[in-house]
């Protein structure tokens, strides 16, 4: 949802949003909602359910079916251009006769690799082949990934997608929300003592995010820093497993899981941190990393897409080529002594500010740009650009990450 909200900030009431509704909100019809001082159209295909385990019906499948079910009602708004952010949305939207489609890949890996369902893993190759075939009919392809990841995707596509058709489009951060704040105030807000040495990681609690690896690394780090703490900011299907593992390792006094928290609270946790750690096995351009940069924090990360652009080794953090807990723990200790880390991180964050999103999206997506006389990039990005006649973009997505 964070990417969707960034588009709302950039385009204001000229965007219609399609996705899951909150519990108690209407589904199956367009309604008006408010965000960032502007009203916009929202279509809830189904009520979002936060489930601790695997849902009986995979979420990707249920979202696909919900989109197909509500096809006519979704199209009734009169949208002519659509921005999609999930492969099941692209597959469900086949034959909907959009004037123009822009697809944003949050990463370039196969969406069903590592799926929690056996049938999903078994169908991963077929699923990706269908996705690539559908992607060939998209006008603009954005990839929130680095060049190496894009090259690997192009090779997997086997010549069906020309590399020049994919525009590298990094994840954006709202620097009006994520910015340096007084450390003491942030610590008080989250209830952490000033004397604690705090490491924070942000994201979905799931196996691919590497929570077990981070626990292994933290225990080694804690051996030399007895007052260290590790906070997992987020929720996910593995939360119960993570909390059980914390208990079995007797880390209950030093490792915690927050569960889902609003974005302002995420900013407080980041500002309270001494360093931010990323242990993912692989992902798209990390939102958590851009938010840590905007908060002026040092980072220690495994090799994920975009890490080499956001973490300058020895300046604002370290990237670990190997998933070695001992090496990661040593890097955590070294990151604490990087004198210019805050300065470097804040400078890099400006490359990913949401303030340039409208301009950059119009540059990448000609069909959208044609509808604007100009795109005004202001400090307050919630101010929408020149009005767009009879246009609404629909952002299809599975949910927050």
Secondary structure, 3 states (H helix, E strand, C coil): CHHHHHHHHHHHHHEEEEEEECCCCCCCCEEEEEECCEEEEEEEEEECCCCCCCCCCCHHHHHHHHHHHCHHHHHCCCCCEEEECCHHHHHHCCCCCCCEEEEEECCCCCCCCCCCCHHHHHCHHHHHHHHHHHHCCCCEEEECCCHHHHHHHHHHHCCCCCHHHEEECCCCECCCCCCCCCHHHHHHHHCCCCCCEEEEEECCCCHHHCHHHHHHHHHHHHHHCCCEEEEEEECCCCHHHHHHHHHHCCCCCCEEECECCCHHHHHHHHHHCCEEEECCCCCCCCHHHHHHHHCCCCEEEECCCCHHHHCCECCCEEEECCCCHHHHHHHHHHHCCCCCHHHHHHHHHHHHEHHHHHHHHHHHCHHHHCCCCCCCCCCCCCCCCCCCCCCCEEEECCCCC
